[in-house]
Amino acid sequence: MSMVLQAASEGLGIACVMADQAAPYIADGRLVRLLDDWCPPFAGYHLYYPDRRQLPPAFSLLVAALRHGAHR
């Protein structure tokens, strides 16, 4: 993603990236937002799993990591 942002900031095209990745570039004027109406805010992750019994350990770790990241 950094190469995409660098190329866009050097005038080589348009970058389609997450807003938080482009924020420093936008803040210092290297990039401008385009199509604001088409950029909905990121509401966060949503997980659906029908049964809480016997979850695979890897899935349990993913859920824990996402929960931890949401509280920062």
mmCIF file as Biopython writes it, N, C-alpha, C and O atoms, coordinates in Angstrom:
data_model
#
loop_
_atom_site.group_PDB
_atom_site.id
_atom_site.type_symbol
_atom_site.label_atom_id
_atom_site.label_alt_id
_atom_site.label_comp_id
_atom_site.label_asym_id
_atom_site.label_entity_id
_atom_site.label_seq_id
_atom_site.pdbx_PDB_ins_code
_atom_site.Cartn_x
_atom_site.Cartn_y
_atom_site.Cartn_z
_atom_site.occupancy
_atom_site.B_iso_or_equiv
_atom_site.auth_seq_id
_atom_site.auth_asym_id
_atom_site.pdbx_PDB_model_num
ATOM 1   N N  . MET A ? 1  ? 0.801   -1.180  0.000   1.0 0.0 1  A 1 
ATOM 2   C CA . MET A ? 1  ? 0.000   0.000   0.000   1.0 0.0 1  A 1 
ATOM 3   C C  . MET A ? 1  ? 0.854   1.258   0.000   1.0 0.0 1  A 1 
ATOM 4   O O  . MET A ? 1  ? 0.464   2.277   -0.568  1.0 0.0 1  A 1 
ATOM 5   N N  . SER A ? 2  ? 2.017   1.189   0.634   1.0 0.0 2  A 1 
ATOM 6   C CA . SER A ? 2  ? 2.855   2.385   0.694   1.0 0.0 2  A 1 
ATOM 7   C C  . SER A ? 2  ? 3.310   2.827   -0.701  1.0 0.0 2  A 1 
ATOM 8   O O  . SER A ? 2  ? 3.438   4.023   -0.960  1.0 0.0 2  A 1 
ATOM 9   N N  . MET A ? 3  ? 3.554   1.868   -1.596  1.0 0.0 3  A 1 
ATOM 10  C CA . MET A ? 3  ? 3.955   2.238   -2.953  1.0 0.0 3  A 1 
ATOM 11  C C  . MET A ? 3  ? 2.805   2.902   -3.703  1.0 0.0 3  A 1 
ATOM 12  O O  . MET A ? 3  ? 3.028   3.823   -4.490  1.0 0.0 3  A 1 
ATOM 13  N N  . VAL A ? 4  ? 1.575   2.442   -3.465  1.0 0.0 4  A 1 
ATOM 14  C CA . VAL A ? 4  ? 0.403   3.050   -4.096  1.0 0.0 4  A 1 
ATOM 15  C C  . VAL A ? 4  ? 0.247   4.491   -3.612  1.0 0.0 4  A 1 
ATOM 16  O O  . VAL A ? 4  ? 0.028   5.401   -4.412  1.0 0.0 4  A 1 
ATOM 17  N N  . LEU A ? 5  ? 0.361   4.689   -2.306  1.0 0.0 5  A 1 
ATOM 18  C CA . LEU A ? 5  ? 0.247   6.038   -1.751  1.0 0.0 5  A 1 
ATOM 19  C C  . LEU A ? 5  ? 1.380   6.939   -2.234  1.0 0.0 5  A 1 
ATOM 20  O O  . LEU A ? 5  ? 1.160   8.111   -2.539  1.0 0.0 5  A 1 
ATOM 21  N N  . GLN A ? 6  ? 2.572   6.400   -2.303  1.0 0.0 6  A 1 
ATOM 22  C CA . GLN A ? 6  ? 3.702   7.191   -2.782  1.0 0.0 6  A 1 
ATOM 23  C C  . GLN A ? 6  ? 3.488   7.598   -4.237  1.0 0.0 6  A 1 
ATOM 24  O O  . GLN A ? 6  ? 3.710   8.754   -4.597  1.0 0.0 6  A 1 
ATOM 25  N N  . ALA A ? 7  ? 3.061   6.660   -5.069  1.0 0.0 7  A 1 
ATOM 26  C CA . ALA A ? 7  ? 2.827   6.970   -6.483  1.0 0.0 7  A 1 
ATOM 27  C C  . ALA A ? 7  ? 1.742   8.037   -6.637  1.0 0.0 7  A 1 
ATOM 28  O O  . ALA A ? 7  ? 1.896   8.972   -7.422  1.0 0.0 7  A 1 
ATOM 29  N N  . ALA A ? 8  ? 0.657   7.899   -5.897  1.0 0.0 8  A 1 
ATOM 30  C CA . ALA A ? 8  ? -0.422  8.886   -5.981  1.0 0.0 8  A 1 
ATOM 31  C C  . ALA A ? 8  ? 0.051   10.253  -5.491  1.0 0.0 8  A 1 
ATOM 32  O O  . ALA A ? 8  ? -0.300  11.276  -6.079  1.0 0.0 8  A 1 
ATOM 33  N N  . SER A ? 9  ? 0.840   10.278  -4.426  1.0 0.0 9  A 1 
ATOM 34  C CA . SER A ? 9  ? 1.317   11.560  -3.898  1.0 0.0 9  A 1 
ATOM 35  C C  . SER A ? 9  ? 2.319   12.233  -4.836  1.0 0.0 9  A 1 
ATOM 36  O O  . SER A ? 9  ? 2.549   13.439  -4.750  1.0 0.0 9  A 1 
ATOM 37  N N  . GLU A ? 10 ? 2.908   11.447  -5.724  1.0 0.0 10 A 1 
ATOM 38  C CA . GLU A ? 10 ? 3.826   12.009  -6.718  1.0 0.0 10 A 1 
ATOM 39  C C  . GLU A ? 10 ? 3.123   12.362  -8.025  1.0 0.0 10 A 1 
ATOM 40  O O  . GLU A ? 10 ? 3.764   12.737  -9.008  1.0 0.0 10 A 1 
ATOM 41  N N  . GLY A ? 11 ? 1.784   12.236  -8.021  1.0 0.0 11 A 1 
ATOM 42  C CA . GLY A ? 11 ? 1.008   12.645  -9.188  1.0 0.0 11 A 1 
ATOM 43  C C  . GLY A ? 11 ? 0.892   11.595  -10.271 1.0 0.0 11 A 1 
ATOM 44  O O  . GLY A ? 11 ? 0.572   11.932  -11.411 1.0 0.0 11 A 1 
ATOM 45  N N  . LEU A ? 12 ? 1.141   10.338  -9.957  1.0 0.0 12 A 1 
ATOM 46  C CA . LEU A ? 12 ? 1.119   9.283   -10.965 1.0 0.0 12 A 1 
ATOM 47  C C  . LEU A ? 12 ? -0.246  8.619   -11.129 1.0 0.0 12 A 1 
ATOM 48  O O  . LEU A ? 12 ? -0.391  7.711   -11.948 1.0 0.0 12 A 1 
ATOM 49  N N  . GLY A ? 13 ? -1.239  9.052   -10.372 1.0 0.0 13 A 1 
ATOM 50  C CA . GLY A ? 13 ? -2.568  8.460   -10.517 1.0 0.0 13 A 1 
ATOM 51  C C  . GLY A ? 13 ? -3.390  8.618   -9.261  1.0 0.0 13 A 1 
ATOM 52  O O  . GLY A ? 13 ? -3.060  9.394   -8.364  1.0 0.0 13 A 1 
ATOM 53  N N  . ILE A ? 14 ? -4.479  7.858   -9.221  1.0 0.0 14 A 1 
ATOM 54  C CA . ILE A ? 14 ? -5.416  7.875   -8.105  1.0 0.0 14 A 1 
ATOM 55  C C  . ILE A ? 14 ? -5.230  6.599   -7.297  1.0 0.0 14 A 1 
ATOM 56  O O  . ILE A ? 14 ? -5.041  5.522   -7.863  1.0 0.0 14 A 1 
ATOM 57  N N  . ALA A ? 15 ? -5.284  6.718   -5.980  1.0 0.0 15 A 1 
ATOM 58  C CA . ALA A ? 15 ? -5.132  5.565   -5.095  1.0 0.0 15 A 1 
ATOM 59  C C  . ALA A ? 15 ? -6.463  5.258   -4.421  1.0 0.0 15 A 1 
ATOM 60  O O  . ALA A ? 15 ? -7.155  6.161   -3.952  1.0 0.0 15 A 1 
ATOM 61  N N  . CYS A ? 16 ? -6.810  3.999   -4.379  1.0 0.0 16 A 1 
ATOM 62  C CA . CYS A ? 16 ? -7.998  3.538   -3.659  1.0 0.0 16 A 1 
ATOM 63  C C  . CYS A ? 16 ? -7.497  2.799   -2.419  1.0 0.0 16 A 1 
ATOM 64  O O  . CYS A ? 16 ? -7.128  1.626   -2.492  1.0 0.0 16 A 1 
ATOM 65  N N  . VAL A ? 17 ? -7.486  3.492   -1.289  1.0 0.0 17 A 1 
ATOM 66  C CA . VAL A ? 17 ? -6.938  2.946   -0.050  1.0 0.0 17 A 1 
ATOM 67  C C  . VAL A ? 17 ? -7.878  3.277   1.111   1.0 0.0 17 A 1 
ATOM 68  O O  . VAL A ? 17 ? -8.786  4.097   0.977   1.0 0.0 17 A 1 
ATOM 69  N N  . MET A ? 18 ? -7.647  2.635   2.232   1.0 0.0 18 A 1 
ATOM 70  C CA . MET A ? 18 ? -8.413  2.928   3.437   1.0 0.0 18 A 1 
ATOM 71  C C  . MET A ? 18 ? -8.084  4.343   3.907   1.0 0.0 18 A 1 
ATOM 72  O O  . MET A ? 18 ? -6.955  4.811   3.766   1.0 0.0 18 A 1 
ATOM 73  N N  . ALA A ? 19 ? -9.085  5.011   4.466   1.0 0.0 19 A 1 
ATOM 74  C CA . ALA A ? 19 ? -8.930  6.406   4.880   1.0 0.0 19 A 1 
ATOM 75  C C  . ALA A ? 19 ? -7.823  6.581   5.910   1.0 0.0 19 A 1 
ATOM 76  O O  . ALA A ? 19 ? -7.081  7.562   5.854   1.0 0.0 19 A 1 
ATOM 77  N N  . ASP A ? 20 ? -7.698  5.648   6.846   1.0 0.0 20 A 1 
ATOM 78  C CA . ASP A ? 20 ? -6.668  5.814   7.872   1.0 0.0 20 A 1 
ATOM 79  C C  . ASP A ? 20 ? -5.257  5.699   7.297   1.0 0.0 20 A 1 
ATOM 80  O O  . ASP A ? 20 ? -4.316  6.270   7.850   1.0 0.0 20 A 1 
ATOM 81  N N  . GLN A ? 21 ? -5.103  4.969   6.198   1.0 0.0 21 A 1 
ATOM 82  C CA . GLN A ? 21 ? -3.787  4.866   5.558   1.0 0.0 21 A 1 
ATOM 83  C C  . GLN A ? 21 ? -3.438  6.162   4.834   1.0 0.0 21 A 1 
ATOM 84  O O  . GLN A ? 21 ? -2.276  6.566   4.803   1.0 0.0 21 A 1 
ATOM 85  N N  . ALA A ? 22 ? -4.436  6.808   4.256   1.0 0.0 22 A 1 
ATOM 86  C CA . ALA A ? 22 ? -4.195  8.034   3.496   1.0 0.0 22 A 1 
ATOM 87  C C  . ALA A ? 22 ? -4.203  9.279   4.374   1.0 0.0 22 A 1 
ATOM 88  O O  . ALA A ? 22 ? -3.779  10.344  3.923   1.0 0.0 22 A 1 
ATOM 89  N N  . ALA A ? 23 ? -4.672  9.176   5.609   1.0 0.0 23 A 1 
ATOM 90  C CA . ALA A ? 23 ? -4.838  10.345  6.479   1.0 0.0 23 A 1 
ATOM 91  C C  . ALA A ? 23 ? -3.587  11.215  6.593   1.0 0.0 23 A 1 
ATOM 92  O O  . ALA A ? 23 ? -3.699  12.435  6.475   1.0 0.0 23 A 1 
ATOM 93  N N  . PRO A ? 24 ? -2.398  10.644  6.816   1.0 0.0 24 A 1 
ATOM 94  C CA . PRO A ? 24 ? -1.213  11.520  6.913   1.0 0.0 24 A 1 
ATOM 95  C C  . PRO A ? 24 ? -0.934  12.268  5.606   1.0 0.0 24 A 1 
ATOM 96  O O  . PRO A ? 24 ? -0.499  13.419  5.631   1.0 0.0 24 A 1 
ATOM 97  N N  . TYR A ? 25 ? -1.176  11.631  4.490   1.0 0.0 25 A 1 
ATOM 98  C CA . TYR A ? 25 ? -0.942  12.250  3.187   1.0 0.0 25 A 1 
ATOM 99  C C  . TYR A ? 25 ? -1.950  13.369  2.937   1.0 0.0 25 A 1 
ATOM 100 O O  . TYR A ? 25 ? -1.614  14.403  2.359   1.0 0.0 25 A 1 
ATOM 101 N N  . ILE A ? 26 ? -3.184  13.151  3.376   1.0 0.0 26 A 1 
ATOM 102 C CA . ILE A ? 26 ? -4.225  14.168  3.218   1.0 0.0 26 A 1 
ATOM 103 C C  . ILE A ? 26 ? -3.961  15.331  4.162   1.0 0.0 26 A 1 
ATOM 104 O O  . ILE A ? 26 ? -4.123  16.490  3.780   1.0 0.0 26 A 1 
ATOM 105 N N  . ALA A ? 27 ? -3.552  15.029  5.401   1.0 0.0 27 A 1 
ATOM 106 C CA . ALA A ? 27 ? -3.317  16.066  6.407   1.0 0.0 27 A 1 
ATOM 107 C C  . ALA A ? 27 ? -2.221  17.039  5.990   1.0 0.0 27 A 1 
ATOM 108 O O  . ALA A ? 27 ? -2.321  18.237  6.254   1.0 0.0 27 A 1 
ATOM 109 N N  . ASP A ? 28 ? -1.170  16.529  5.339   1.0 0.0 28 A 1 
ATOM 110 C CA . ASP A ? 28 ? -0.082  17.436  4.954   1.0 0.0 28 A 1 
ATOM 111 C C  . ASP A ? 28 ? -0.202  17.935  3.515   1.0 0.0 28 A 1 
ATOM 112 O O  . ASP A ? 28 ? 0.709   18.591  3.009   1.0 0.0 28 A 1 
ATOM 113 N N  . GLY A ? 29 ? -1.321  17.628  2.853   1.0 0.0 29 A 1 
ATOM 114 C CA . GLY A ? 29 ? -1.589  18.193  1.538   1.0 0.0 29 A 1 
ATOM 115 C C  . GLY A ? 29 ? -1.020  17.431  0.355   1.0 0.0 29 A 1 
ATOM 116 O O  . GLY A ? 29 ? -1.149  17.880  -0.784  1.0 0.0 29 A 1 
ATOM 117 N N  . ARG A ? 30 ? -0.392  16.289  0.600   1.0 0.0 30 A 1 
ATOM 118 C CA . ARG A ? 30 ? 0.157   15.518  -0.528  1.0 0.0 30 A 1 
ATOM 119 C C  . ARG A ? 30 ? -0.931  14.857  -1.344  1.0 0.0 30 A 1 
ATOM 120 O O  . ARG A ? 30 ? -0.752  14.627  -2.540  1.0 0.0 30 A 1 
ATOM 121 N N  . LEU A ? 31 ? -2.075  14.542  -0.709  1.0 0.0 31 A 1 
ATOM 122 C CA . LEU A ? 31 ? -3.215  13.942  -1.401  1.0 0.0 31 A 1 
ATOM 123 C C  . LEU A ? 31 ? -4.490  14.704  -1.049  1.0 0.0 31 A 1 
ATOM 124 O O  . LEU A ? 31 ? -4.561  15.380  -0.023  1.0 0.0 31 A 1 
ATOM 125 N N  . VAL A ? 32 ? -5.483  14.584  -1.906  1.0 0.0 32 A 1 
ATOM 126 C CA . VAL A ? 32 ? -6.813  15.118  -1.630  1.0 0.0 32 A 1 
ATOM 127 C C  . VAL A ? 32 ? -7.815  13.990  -1.794  1.0 0.0 32 A 1 
ATOM 128 O O  . VAL A ? 32 ? -7.617  13.080  -2.600  1.0 0.0 32 A 1 
ATOM 129 N N  . ARG A ? 33 ? -8.890  14.057  -1.023  1.0 0.0 33 A 1 
ATOM 130 C CA . ARG A ? 33 ? -9.939  13.037  -1.120  1.0 0.0 33 A 1 
ATOM 131 C C  . ARG A ? 33 ? -10.781 13.283  -2.364  1.0 0.0 33 A 1 
ATOM 132 O O  . ARG A ? 33 ? -11.128 14.421  -2.681  1.0 0.0 33 A 1 
ATOM 133 N N  . LEU A ? 34 ? -11.098 12.217  -3.050  1.0 0.0 34 A 1 
ATOM 134 C CA . LEU A ? 34 ? -12.000 12.266  -4.187  1.0 0.0 34 A 1 
ATOM 135 C C  . LEU A ? 34 ? -13.232 11.427  -3.855  1.0 0.0 34 A 1 
ATOM 136 O O  . LEU A ? 34 ? -13.149 10.491  -3.060  1.0 0.0 34 A 1 
ATOM 137 N N  . LEU A ? 35 ? -14.348 11.751  -4.445  1.0 0.0 35 A 1 
ATOM 138 C CA . LEU A ? 35 ? -15.574 10.965  -4.312  1.0 0.0 35 A 1 
ATOM 139 C C  . LEU A ? 35 ? -15.975 10.757  -2.853  1.0 0.0 35 A 1 
ATOM 140 O O  . LEU A ? 35 ? -16.270 9.637   -2.438  1.0 0.0 35 A 1 
ATOM 141 N N  . ASP A ? 36 ? -15.984 11.842  -2.077  1.0 0.0 36 A 1 
ATOM 142 C CA . ASP A ? 36 ? -16.342 11.761  -0.656  1.0 0.0 36 A 1 
ATOM 143 C C  . ASP A ? 36 ? -17.685 11.081  -0.417  1.0 0.0 36 A 1 
ATOM 144 O O  . ASP A ? 36 ? -17.844 10.346  0.557   1.0 0.0 36 A 1 
ATOM 145 N N  . ASP A ? 37 ? -18.647 11.322  -1.297  1.0 0.0 37 A 1 
ATOM 146 C CA . ASP A ? 37 ? -19.971 10.707  -1.131  1.0 0.0 37 A 1 
ATOM 147 C C  . ASP A ? 37 ? -19.923 9.188   -1.246  1.0 0.0 37 A 1 
ATOM 148 O O  . ASP A ? 37 ? -20.832 8.504   -0.776  1.0 0.0 37 A 1 
ATOM 149 N N  . TRP A ? 38 ? -18.885 8.660   -1.860  1.0 0.0 38 A 1 
ATOM 150 C CA . TRP A ? 38 ? -18.764 7.212   -2.056  1.0 0.0 38 A 1 
ATOM 151 C C  . TRP A ? 38 ? -17.830 6.572   -1.042  1.0 0.0 38 A 1 
ATOM 152 O O  . TRP A ? 38 ? -17.428 5.422   -1.214  1.0 0.0 38 A 1 
ATOM 153 N N  . CYS A ? 39 ? -17.483 7.292   0.001   1.0 0.0 39 A 1 
ATOM 154 C CA . CYS A ? 39 ? -16.571 6.797   1.026   1.0 0.0 39 A 1 
ATOM 155 C C  . CYS A ? 39 ? -17.275 6.709   2.375   1.0 0.0 39 A 1 
ATOM 156 O O  . CYS A ? 39 ? -17.123 7.602   3.209   1.0 0.0 39 A 1 
ATOM 157 N N  . PRO A ? 40 ? -18.036 5.651   2.599   1.0 0.0 40 A 1 
ATOM 158 C CA . PRO A ? 40 ? -18.737 5.539   3.881   1.0 0.0 40 A 1 
ATOM 159 C C  . PRO A ? 40 ? -17.741 5.294   5.005   1.0 0.0 40 A 1 
ATOM 160 O O  . PRO A ? 40 ? -16.678 4.716   4.777   1.0 0.0 40 A 1 
ATOM 161 N N  . PRO A ? 41 ? -18.073 5.728   6.213   1.0 0.0 41 A 1 
ATOM 162 C CA . PRO A ? 41 ? -17.167 5.470   7.334   1.0 0.0 41 A 1 
ATOM 163 C C  . PRO A ? 41 ? -17.092 3.982   7.637   1.0 0.0 41 A 1 
ATOM 164 O O  . PRO A ? 41 ? -18.046 3.237   7.413   1.0 0.0 41 A 1 
ATOM 165 N N  . PHE A ? 42 ? -15.953 3.569   8.144   1.0 0.0 42 A 1 
ATOM 166 C CA . PHE A ? 42 ? -15.746 2.163   8.495   1.0 0.0 42 A 1 
ATOM 167 C C  . PHE A ? 42 ? -16.336 1.925   9.876   1.0 0.0 42 A 1 
ATOM 168 O O  . PHE A ? 42 ? -15.862 2.483   10.867  1.0 0.0 42 A 1 
ATOM 169 N N  . ALA A ? 43 ? -17.369 1.096   9.937   1.0 0.0 43 A 1 
ATOM 170 C CA . ALA A ? 43 ? -18.074 0.856   11.202  1.0 0.0 43 A 1 
ATOM 171 C C  . ALA A ? 43 ? -17.379 -0.184  12.066  1.0 0.0 43 A 1 
ATOM 172 O O  . ALA A ? 43 ? -17.779 -0.387  13.213  1.0 0.0 43 A 1 
ATOM 173 N N  . GLY A ? 44 ? -16.383 -0.828  11.569  1.0 0.0 44 A 1 
ATOM 174 C CA . GLY A ? 44 ? -15.682 -1.857  12.330  1.0 0.0 44 A 1 
ATOM 175 C C  . GLY A ? 44 ? -15.996 -3.241  11.785  1.0 0.0 44 A 1 
ATOM 176 O O  . GLY A ? 44 ? -16.754 -3.401  10.829  1.0 0.0 44 A 1 
ATOM 177 N N  . TYR A ? 45 ? -15.402 -4.217  12.412  1.0 0.0 45 A 1 
ATOM 178 C CA . TYR A ? 45 ? -15.589 -5.595  11.984  1.0 0.0 45 A 1 
ATOM 179 C C  . TYR A ? 45 ? -16.881 -6.157  12.552  1.0 0.0 45 A 1 
ATOM 180 O O  . TYR A ? 45 ? -17.293 -5.809  13.658  1.0 0.0 45 A 1 
ATOM 181 N N  . HIS A ? 46 ? -17.500 -7.014  11.795  1.0 0.0 46 A 1 
ATOM 182 C CA . HIS A ? 46 ? -18.701 -7.710  12.242  1.0 0.0 46 A 1 
ATOM 183 C C  . HIS A ? 46 ? -18.490 -9.189  11.978  1.0 0.0 46 A 1 
ATOM 184 O O  . HIS A ? 46 ? -18.193 -9.592  10.854  1.0 0.0 46 A 1 
ATOM 185 N N  . LEU A ? 47 ? -18.643 -9.978  12.996  1.0 0.0 47 A 1 
ATOM 186 C CA . LEU A ? 47 ? -18.480 -11.424 12.864  1.0 0.0 47 A 1 
ATOM 187 C C  . LEU A ? 47 ? -19.793 -12.118 13.178  1.0 0.0 47 A 1 
ATOM 188 O O  . LEU A ? 47 ? -20.507 -11.737 14.105  1.0 0.0 47 A 1 
ATOM 189 N N  . TYR A ? 48 ? -20.095 -13.123 12.409  1.0 0.0 48 A 1 
ATOM 190 C CA . TYR A ? 48 ? -21.252 -13.956 12.688  1.0 0.0 48 A 1 
ATOM 191 C C  . TYR A ? 48 ? -20.773 -15.393 12.792  1.0 0.0 48 A 1 
ATOM 192 O O  . TYR A ? 48 ? -20.134 -15.919 11.881  1.0 0.0 48 A 1 
ATOM 193 N N  . TYR A ? 49 ? -21.086 -16.004 13.889  1.0 0.0 49 A 1 
ATOM 194 C CA . TYR A ? 49 ? -20.813 -17.434 14.025  1.0 0.0 49 A 1 
ATOM 195 C C  . TYR A ? 49 ? -21.981 -18.023 14.801  1.0 0.0 49 A 1 
ATOM 196 O O  . TYR A ? 49 ? -22.300 -17.567 15.899  1.0 0.0 49 A 1 
ATOM 197 N N  . PRO A ? 50 ? -22.614 -19.033 14.229  1.0 0.0 50 A 1 
ATOM 198 C CA . PRO A ? 50 ? -23.881 -19.533 14.761  1.0 0.0 50 A 1 
ATOM 199 C C  . PRO A ? 50 ? -23.785 -20.265 16.094  1.0 0.0 50 A 1 
ATOM 200 O O  . PRO A ? 50 ? -24.778 -20.338 16.818  1.0 0.0 50 A 1 
ATOM 201 N N  . ASP A ? 51 ? -22.636 -20.802 16.435  1.0 0.0 51 A 1 
ATOM 202 C CA . ASP A ? 51 ? -22.550 -21.609 17.639  1.0 0.0 51 A 1 
ATOM 203 C C  . ASP A ? 51 ? -21.283 -21.247 18.390  1.0 0.0 51 A 1 
ATOM 204 O O  . ASP A ? 51 ? -20.201 -21.219 17.804  1.0 0.0 51 A 1 
ATOM 205 N N  . ARG A ? 52 ? -21.404 -20.971 19.671  1.0 0.0 52 A 1 
ATOM 206 C CA . ARG A ? 52 ? -20.236 -20.603 20.468  1.0 0.0 52 A 1 
ATOM 207 C C  . ARG A ? 52 ? -19.548 -21.824 21.074  1.0 0.0 52 A 1 
ATOM 208 O O  . ARG A ? 52 ? -18.486 -21.694 21.681  1.0 0.0 52 A 1 
ATOM 209 N N  . ARG A ? 53 ? -20.119 -22.967 20.922  1.0 0.0 53 A 1 
ATOM 210 C CA . ARG A ? 53 ? -19.495 -24.172 21.477  1.0 0.0 53 A 1 
ATOM 211 C C  . ARG A ? 53 ? -18.421 -24.705 20.538  1.0 0.0 53 A 1 
ATOM 212 O O  . ARG A ? 53 ? -18.601 -24.701 19.320  1.0 0.0 53 A 1 
ATOM 213 N N  . GLN A ? 54 ? -17.345 -25.146 21.078  1.0 0.0 54 A 1 
ATOM 214 C CA . GLN A ? 54 ? -16.264 -25.807 20.352  1.0 0.0 54 A 1 
ATOM 215 C C  . GLN A ? 54 ? -15.722 -24.971 19.187  1.0 0.0 54 A 1 
ATOM 216 O O  . GLN A ? 54 ? -15.594 -25.460 18.065  1.0 0.0 54 A 1 
ATOM 217 N N  . LEU A ? 55 ? -15.409 -23.716 19.470  1.0 0.0 55 A 1 
ATOM 218 C CA . LEU A ? 55 ? -14.796 -22.874 18.449  1.0 0.0 55 A 1 
ATOM 219 C C  . LEU A ? 55 ? -13.356 -23.308 18.229  1.0 0.0 55 A 1 
ATOM 220 O O  . LEU A ? 55 ? -12.659 -23.636 19.189  1.0 0.0 55 A 1 
ATOM 221 N N  . PRO A ? 56 ? -12.898 -23.318 16.983  1.0 0.0 56 A 1 
ATOM 222 C CA . PRO A ? 56 ? -11.493 -23.654 16.730  1.0 0.0 56 A 1 
ATOM 223 C C  . PRO A ? 56 ? -10.587 -22.633 17.424  1.0 0.0 56 A 1 
ATOM 224 O O  . PRO A ? 56 ? -10.932 -21.453 17.489  1.0 0.0 56 A 1 
ATOM 225 N N  . PRO A ? 57 ? -9.451  -23.064 17.935  1.0 0.0 57 A 1 
ATOM 226 C CA . PRO A ? 57 ? -8.545  -22.141 18.642  1.0 0.0 57 A 1 
ATOM 227 C C  . PRO A ? 57 ? -8.132  -20.938 17.785  1.0 0.0 57 A 1 
ATOM 228 O O  . PRO A ? 57 ? -8.031  -19.824 18.300  1.0 0.0 57 A 1 
ATOM 229 N N  . ALA A ? 58 ? -7.898  -21.144 16.516  1.0 0.0 58 A 1 
ATOM 230 C CA . ALA A ? 58 ? -7.482  -20.028 15.658  1.0 0.0 58 A 1 
ATOM 231 C C  . ALA A ? 58 ? -8.583  -18.978 15.566  1.0 0.0 58 A 1 
ATOM 232 O O  . ALA A ? 58 ? -8.303  -17.780 15.577  1.0 0.0 58 A 1 
ATOM 233 N N  . PHE A ? 59 ? -9.830  -19.424 15.475  1.0 0.0 59 A 1 
ATOM 234 C CA . PHE A ? 59 ? -10.946 -18.480 15.404  1.0 0.0 59 A 1 
ATOM 235 C C  . PHE A ? 59 ? -11.088 -17.721 16.722  1.0 0.0 59 A 1 
ATOM 236 O O  . PHE A ? 59 ? -11.349 -16.518 16.721  1.0 0.0 59 A 1 
ATOM 237 N N  . SER A ? 60 ? -10.920 -18.412 17.833  1.0 0.0 60 A 1 
ATOM 238 C CA . SER A ? 60 ? -10.988 -17.758 19.146  1.0 0.0 60 A 1 
ATOM 239 C C  . SER A ? 60 ? -9.901  -16.685 19.277  1.0 0.0 60 A 1 
ATOM 240 O O  . SER A ? 60 ? -10.144 -15.620 19.845  1.0 0.0 60 A 1 
ATOM 241 N N  . LEU A ? 61 ? -8.716  -16.965 18.757  1.0 0.0 61 A 1 
ATOM 242 C CA . LEU A ? 61 ? -7.630  -15.979 18.792  1.0 0.0 61 A 1 
ATOM 243 C C  . LEU A ? 61 ? -7.957  -14.767 17.912  1.0 0.0 61 A 1 
ATOM 244 O O  . LEU A ? 61 ? -7.661  -13.632 18.285  1.0 0.0 61 A 1 
ATOM 245 N N  . LEU A ? 62 ? -8.561  -15.004 16.760  1.0 0.0 62 A 1 
ATOM 246 C CA . LEU A ? 62 ? -8.964  -13.907 15.880  1.0 0.0 62 A 1 
ATOM 247 C C  . LEU A ? 62 ? -9.978  -13.009 16.579  1.0 0.0 62 A 1 
ATOM 248 O O  . LEU A ? 62 ? -9.834  -11.787 16.558  1.0 0.0 62 A 1 
ATOM 249 N N  . VAL A ? 63 ? -10.988 -13.588 17.189  1.0 0.0 63 A 1 
ATOM 250 C CA . VAL A ? 63 ? -12.005 -12.816 17.894  1.0 0.0 63 A 1 
ATOM 251 C C  . VAL A ? 63 ? -11.360 -12.015 19.017  1.0 0.0 63 A 1 
ATOM 252 O O  . VAL A ? 63 ? -11.683 -10.841 19.196  1.0 0.0 63 A 1 
ATOM 253 N N  . ALA A ? 64 ? -10.463 -12.623 19.772  1.0 0.0 64 A 1 
ATOM 254 C CA . ALA A ? 64 ? -9.797  -11.925 20.873  1.0 0.0 64 A 1 
ATOM 255 C C  . ALA A ? 64 ? -8.961  -10.752 20.338  1.0 0.0 64 A 1 
ATOM 256 O O  . ALA A ? 64 ? -8.970  -9.669  20.924  1.0 0.0 64 A 1 
ATOM 257 N N  . ALA A ? 65 ? -8.250  -10.963 19.243  1.0 0.0 65 A 1 
ATOM 258 C CA . ALA A ? 65 ? -7.425  -9.897  18.660  1.0 0.0 65 A 1 
ATOM 259 C C  . ALA A ? 65 ? -8.283  -8.743  18.165  1.0 0.0 65 A 1 
ATOM 260 O O  . ALA A ? 65 ? -7.926  -7.582  18.365  1.0 0.0 65 A 1 
ATOM 261 N N  . LEU A ? 66 ? -9.400  -9.037  17.526  1.0 0.0 66 A 1 
ATOM 262 C CA . LEU A ? 66 ? -10.287 -7.992  17.044  1.0 0.0 66 A 1 
ATOM 263 C C  . LEU A ? 66 ? -10.908 -7.223  18.200  1.0 0.0 66 A 1 
ATOM 264 O O  . LEU A ? 66 ? -11.036 -6.001  18.136  1.0 0.0 66 A 1 
ATOM 265 N N  . ARG A ? 67 ? -11.289 -7.924  19.246  1.0 0.0 67 A 1 
ATOM 266 C CA . ARG A ? 67 ? -11.842 -7.245  20.426  1.0 0.0 67 A 1 
ATOM 267 C C  . ARG A ? 67 ? -10.799 -6.338  21.069  1.0 0.0 67 A 1 
ATOM 268 O O  . ARG A ? 67 ? -11.106 -5.213  21.463  1.0 0.0 67 A 1 
ATOM 269 N N  . HIS A ? 68 ? -9.562  -6.829  21.173  1.0 0.0 68 A 1 
ATOM 270 C CA . HIS A ? 68 ? -8.491  -6.030  21.771  1.0 0.0 68 A 1 
ATOM 271 C C  . HIS A ? 68 ? -8.232  -4.769  20.949  1.0 0.0 68 A 1 
ATOM 272 O O  . HIS A ? 68 ? -8.054  -3.684  21.502  1.0 0.0 68 A 1 
ATOM 273 N N  . GLY A ? 69 ? -8.212  -4.921  19.629  1.0 0.0 69 A 1 
ATOM 274 C CA . GLY A ? 69 ? -7.973  -3.778  18.746  1.0 0.0 69 A 1 
ATOM 275 C C  . GLY A ? 69 ? -9.096  -2.757  18.787  1.0 0.0 69 A 1 
ATOM 276 O O  . GLY A ? 69 ? -8.858  -1.570  18.561  1.0 0.0 69 A 1 
ATOM 277 N N  . ALA A ? 70 ? -10.314 -3.194  19.070  1.0 0.0 70 A 1 
ATOM 278 C CA . ALA A ? 70 ? -11.454 -2.295  19.113  1.0 0.0 70 A 1 
ATOM 279 C C  . ALA A ? 70 ? -11.430 -1.413  20.346  1.0 0.0 70 A 1 
ATOM 280 O O  . ALA A ? 70 ? -12.092 -0.376  20.369  1.0 0.0 70 A 1 
ATOM 281 N N  . HIS A ? 71 ? -10.686 -1.797  21.367  1.0 0.0 71 A 1 
ATOM 282 C CA . HIS A ? 71 ? -10.672 -1.048  22.622  1.0 0.0 71 A 1 
ATOM 283 C C  . HIS A ? 71 ? -9.508  -0.058  22.701  1.0 0.0 71 A 1 
ATOM 284 O O  . HIS A ? 71 ? -9.289  0.542   23.753  1.0 0.0 71 A 1 
ATOM 285 N N  . ARG A ? 72 ? -8.773  0.120   21.635  1.0 0.0 72 A 1 
ATOM 286 C CA . ARG A ? 72 ? -7.640  1.063   21.662  1.0 0.0 72 A 1 
ATOM 287 C C  . ARG A ? 72 ? -8.123  2.464   21.489  1.0 0.0 72 A 1 
ATOM 288 O O  . ARG A ? 72 ? -7.320  3.397   21.484  1.0 0.0 72 A 1 
#
